[in-house]
Amino acid sequence: MKNLEEILAIARSVGKEAADILRSYYHKSGDRNLEVEYKQNEPVTVADVAVNHFILENLQAALGHEDFVYISEETYKLPEVRSANPEWVWIIDPLDGTRDFIEKTGEYAIHIALVQDTRPILAVVAVPEAQQLYYATKGGGAFVETADGTVPIQVSSRERIEDLIVVVSRSHRNERLDYLLQQIPCKNQKAVGSVGCKIATIVQQQADVYISLSGKSAPKDWDLAAPELILTEAGGKFTHFDGTPLQYNTGDINQWGGLLASNGQCHEVLCQEAERILAAFDLLNPQ
């Protein structure tokens, strides 16, 4: 098997080309080329499918099937994953933020992560409209590549809980999450689209906190694996509310419960606050 640096170079190249393909779809006049369909109440466009095919075809051509299994949002089938949990798995989201892509907010991304056992060790997140490519390897730091070059990235050092900025979703909201966001001590909030763009906002020091709270559905492995490694290698933290790490390639692609990403400064306090606030909500709103 190739070494991690060689694999990273391949993933970065694939991510950059995939971003160019997505931008070409995004900037076509009108929506006539998107051909939006819905799969489990989530939109899927011809762009998702085209970029999914490109990423899988090029990773597989370069790396083969002998050492790696490939899981992508557009090709995922549950029985295949349950039959075996291989050591090396590529987890891919060809278009994170499809609603933002359709609605032309510009806040969409591409996620490519390599997971060893249950934890990510390599990640690429491309933000096409910003023409930014974020990447990281476990223990190797996080970087952003733009037309001006490549620089290391680091989360903010803001530490007063009242000063922290929470990045929130425009969609994927529910009553419990809205209550939590109203009650949490961080009162500065900004709405951003895809998870990849939210984490990019944190590593660019424009925000400090992101909270995910599953309801009837939950974020999937491909939503979080690549952004998580980018954030943690930039000095942040991303855990369940109880402090346990996220795990991938477990046989269940759903990331249930409460998850909190932060610049790390008040991480444990915020997790405890979130649990306290939700316990109060559940007392007021018994099922």
C-alpha positions as CSV (number, residue, x, y, z in Angstrom):
1,M,0.0,0.0,0.0
2,K,1.2,3.5,-0.7
3,N,2.3,5.7,2.2
4,L,0.0,8.3,3.7
5,E,1.6,11.2,2.0
6,E,1.2,9.6,-1.4
7,I,-2.4,8.8,-0.6
8,L,-3.0,12.4,0.6
9,A,-1.6,13.8,-2.7
10,I,-4.0,11.6,-4.6
11,A,-7.0,12.6,-2.5
12,R,-6.1,16.3,-2.8
13,S,-5.9,16.0,-6.6
14,V,-9.2,14.2,-6.8
15,G,-10.8,16.8,-4.4
16,K,-9.6,19.7,-6.5
17,E,-10.9,18.3,-9.8
18,A,-14.2,17.3,-8.2
19,A,-14.6,20.9,-6.9
20,D,-14.1,22.1,-10.5
21,I,-16.8,19.8,-11.7
22,L,-19.3,20.9,-9.0
23,R,-18.6,24.6,-9.8
24,S,-19.3,23.9,-13.5
25,Y,-22.7,22.6,-12.6
26,Y,-23.3,25.3,-10.0
27,H,-22.7,28.1,-12.5
28,K,-24.8,26.8,-15.3
29,S,-27.6,29.2,-16.1
30,G,-30.8,28.3,-14.3
31,D,-31.6,24.9,-12.6
32,R,-32.5,23.1,-15.7
33,N,-29.4,20.9,-15.5
34,L,-29.8,19.9,-11.9
35,E,-32.6,17.4,-12.3
36,V,-33.4,17.3,-8.6
37,E,-34.8,14.1,-7.2
38,Y,-35.5,13.1,-3.6
39,K,-34.1,10.1,-1.7
40,Q,-35.4,9.6,1.8
41,N,-36.6,13.2,1.8
42,E,-33.1,14.6,0.9
43,P,-32.5,16.2,-2.5
44,V,-30.1,14.6,-5.0
45,T,-29.0,16.3,-8.2
46,V,-27.2,15.2,-11.3
47,A,-24.2,17.0,-9.9
48,D,-24.1,14.7,-6.8
49,V,-24.2,11.7,-9.1
50,A,-21.5,13.0,-11.5
51,V,-19.1,14.0,-8.8
52,N,-19.7,10.8,-6.9
53,H,-18.8,8.8,-10.0
54,F,-15.7,10.9,-10.6
55,I,-14.3,10.6,-7.1
56,L,-14.9,6.9,-6.8
57,E,-13.5,6.1,-10.3
58,N,-10.3,8.1,-9.7
59,L,-9.6,6.9,-6.1
60,Q,-10.3,3.3,-7.2
61,A,-8.1,3.7,-10.3
62,A,-5.2,5.0,-8.2
63,L,-5.6,2.9,-5.1
64,G,-7.6,-0.2,-6.1
65,H,-9.8,-2.5,-4.0
66,E,-7.3,-4.8,-2.4
67,D,-6.6,-2.5,0.6
68,F,-9.6,-0.2,0.7
69,V,-13.4,-0.3,0.9
70,Y,-15.3,2.8,-0.4
71,I,-18.4,4.2,1.2
72,S,-20.1,7.1,-0.5
73,E,-23.5,8.8,0.2
74,E,-24.7,8.1,-3.3
75,T,-23.8,4.4,-3.5
76,Y,-24.2,3.3,0.1
77,K,-26.0,0.1,0.8
78,L,-26.4,-1.0,4.4
79,P,-26.0,-4.8,4.0
80,E,-22.6,-4.4,2.3
81,V,-21.2,-2.6,5.4
82,R,-22.8,-4.9,8.0
83,S,-21.2,-7.9,6.4
84,A,-17.7,-6.7,7.3
85,N,-16.0,-3.8,8.9
86,P,-12.7,-3.5,7.0
87,E,-9.7,-1.8,8.5
88,W,-9.3,0.9,5.7
89,V,-12.4,2.7,4.5
90,W,-12.9,5.7,2.3
91,I,-15.9,7.7,3.5
92,I,-17.1,10.2,0.8
93,D,-19.7,12.9,0.5
94,P,-19.6,14.2,-3.1
95,L,-21.9,17.1,-2.3
96,D,-22.4,18.1,1.3
97,G,-25.1,20.8,1.4
98,T,-27.2,19.8,-1.6
99,R,-30.0,22.2,-0.5
100,D,-27.5,25.1,-0.4
101,F,-26.2,24.0,-3.8
102,I,-29.7,24.1,-5.2
103,E,-30.6,27.4,-3.4
104,K,-27.3,29.0,-4.6
105,T,-26.0,30.1,-1.2
106,G,-22.5,28.9,-2.2
107,E,-22.2,27.0,1.1
108,Y,-21.6,23.5,-0.2
109,A,-18.6,21.2,0.1
110,I,-16.9,17.9,-0.9
111,H,-15.8,15.5,1.9
112,I,-13.2,12.8,1.4
113,A,-12.0,10.9,4.5
114,L,-9.8,7.8,5.0
115,V,-10.8,5.9,8.2
116,Q,-8.6,3.3,9.8
117,D,-10.8,1.0,11.9
118,T,-13.2,3.6,13.4
119,R,-11.2,6.9,13.3
120,P,-10.3,9.2,10.4
121,I,-6.6,9.5,9.6
122,L,-6.7,11.6,6.4
123,A,-9.2,14.2,5.3
124,V,-9.9,16.5,2.4
125,V,-12.7,19.1,2.4
126,A,-13.1,21.2,-0.7
127,V,-15.2,24.4,-0.6
128,P,-15.6,25.1,-4.3
129,E,-17.2,28.6,-4.2
130,A,-14.4,29.9,-1.9
131,Q,-11.9,28.0,-4.0
132,Q,-10.4,26.5,-0.8
133,L,-9.1,23.0,-0.2
134,Y,-8.7,22.0,3.4
135,Y,-6.7,18.9,4.3
136,A,-5.2,17.1,7.3
137,T,-3.6,13.8,8.4
138,K,-3.7,12.4,11.9
139,G,-0.9,14.1,13.8
140,G,0.2,16.1,10.8
141,G,-1.7,19.3,11.3
142,A,-4.4,21.0,9.1
143,F,-3.8,23.2,6.1
144,V,-5.8,25.2,3.6
145,E,-4.8,25.5,-0.1
146,T,-5.9,28.5,-2.2
147,A,-4.7,30.2,-5.4
148,D,-2.3,32.1,-3.2
149,G,-0.6,29.0,-1.7
150,T,-0.9,26.6,1.2
151,V,-0.9,27.7,4.9
152,P,-1.5,25.9,8.2
153,I,-4.7,26.6,10.0
154,Q,-5.6,27.0,13.6
155,V,-8.8,27.5,15.5
156,S,-9.4,30.8,17.5
157,S,-8.1,31.3,21.0
158,R,-11.4,32.9,22.2
159,E,-12.0,31.6,25.7
160,R,-14.8,33.6,27.3
161,I,-17.9,31.5,26.8
162,E,-20.0,34.6,26.2
163,D,-17.7,35.6,23.3
164,L,-17.9,32.3,21.5
165,I,-19.7,32.3,18.1
166,V,-22.0,29.4,17.3
167,V,-22.4,28.4,13.7
168,V,-25.9,27.1,13.1
169,S,-27.9,25.4,10.3
170,R,-30.6,27.0,8.2
171,S,-32.3,23.7,7.8
172,H,-32.1,20.4,9.7
173,R,-33.5,22.1,12.8
174,N,-36.0,20.7,15.4
175,E,-37.7,21.9,18.6
176,R,-35.1,20.5,21.0
177,L,-32.2,22.0,19.0
178,D,-33.9,25.4,18.8
179,Y,-34.4,25.4,22.5
180,L,-30.8,24.4,23.1
181,L,-29.5,27.2,20.9
182,Q,-31.7,29.7,22.7
183,Q,-30.5,28.7,26.1
184,I,-26.8,28.1,25.6
185,P,-24.5,30.8,27.1
186,C,-23.0,31.7,23.6
187,K,-25.4,34.3,22.2
188,N,-23.5,35.2,19.0
189,Q,-24.8,33.0,16.2
190,K,-24.3,32.9,12.4
191,A,-26.1,30.7,9.9
192,V,-23.9,28.7,7.5
193,G,-24.8,25.9,5.1
194,S,-23.1,22.5,4.9
195,V,-21.2,20.9,7.8
196,G,-18.0,21.2,5.8
197,C,-18.5,25.0,5.5
198,K,-19.4,25.2,9.2
199,I,-16.1,23.6,10.2
200,A,-14.3,25.8,7.7
201,T,-15.8,28.8,9.4
202,I,-14.4,27.5,12.8
203,V,-10.9,26.8,11.5
204,Q,-10.9,30.2,9.8
205,Q,-11.6,31.7,13.2
206,Q,-14.9,33.2,12.1
207,A,-16.8,31.0,14.6
208,D,-16.0,28.7,17.5
209,V,-18.8,26.2,18.1
210,Y,-21.1,23.9,16.1
211,I,-23.8,21.7,17.7
212,S,-25.5,18.7,16.0
213,L,-28.5,17.1,17.7
214,S,-30.2,14.2,16.0
215,G,-34.0,14.1,15.8
216,K,-35.9,11.7,13.6
217,S,-32.8,11.4,11.6
218,A,-29.1,11.9,12.3
219,P,-26.0,13.1,10.5
220,K,-24.2,10.3,8.7
221,D,-20.5,9.2,8.7
222,W,-19.9,11.0,5.4
223,D,-21.2,14.3,6.9
224,L,-18.7,14.4,9.7
225,A,-15.6,12.2,9.2
226,A,-13.6,14.6,7.0
227,P,-14.6,17.9,8.7
228,E,-13.9,16.3,12.2
229,L,-10.2,15.6,11.4
230,I,-9.7,19.0,9.8
231,L,-11.0,20.6,13.0
232,T,-9.1,18.5,15.5
233,E,-5.9,18.8,13.6
234,A,-6.4,22.6,13.7
235,G,-6.6,22.5,17.5
236,G,-10.3,22.0,18.0
237,K,-12.4,19.3,19.6
238,F,-15.4,17.3,18.2
239,T,-17.1,14.8,20.6
240,H,-20.4,13.5,21.8
241,F,-21.9,15.6,24.7
242,D,-20.5,13.0,27.1
243,G,-17.0,13.6,25.8
244,T,-16.6,10.3,24.0
245,P,-15.1,10.4,20.5
246,L,-17.1,10.0,17.3
247,Q,-16.7,6.5,15.7
248,Y,-17.1,5.6,12.0
249,N,-17.3,2.3,10.1
250,T,-19.2,0.7,12.9
251,G,-22.0,-0.8,10.9
252,D,-24.4,2.1,11.7
253,I,-23.7,5.1,9.5
254,N,-25.9,7.3,11.7
255,Q,-24.3,9.6,14.3
256,W,-27.0,9.7,16.9
257,G,-27.3,12.0,19.9
258,G,-25.7,15.3,20.7
259,L,-22.4,16.2,19.1
260,L,-20.3,19.4,19.8
261,A,-17.5,20.8,17.8
262,S,-15.5,23.7,19.2
263,N,-12.2,25.6,19.3
264,G,-11.6,23.5,22.5
265,Q,-11.5,26.4,24.9
266,C,-14.8,25.7,26.7
267,H,-15.6,22.3,25.2
268,E,-16.3,20.3,28.4
269,V,-18.4,23.2,29.9
270,L,-20.5,23.5,26.8
271,C,-21.1,19.8,26.6
272,Q,-22.3,19.8,30.2
273,E,-24.4,22.9,29.6
274,A,-26.0,21.2,26.6
275,E,-26.9,18.1,28.5
276,R,-28.4,20.2,31.4
277,I,-30.5,22.4,29.0
278,L,-31.8,19.3,27.1
279,A,-32.7,17.6,30.4
280,A,-34.7,20.7,31.4
281,F,-36.4,20.7,28.0
282,D,-37.4,17.0,28.3
283,L,-38.9,17.7,31.7
284,L,-41.0,20.5,30.3
285,N,-41.9,18.4,27.2
286,P,-42.5,14.8,28.3
287,Q,-43.1,12.4,25.4
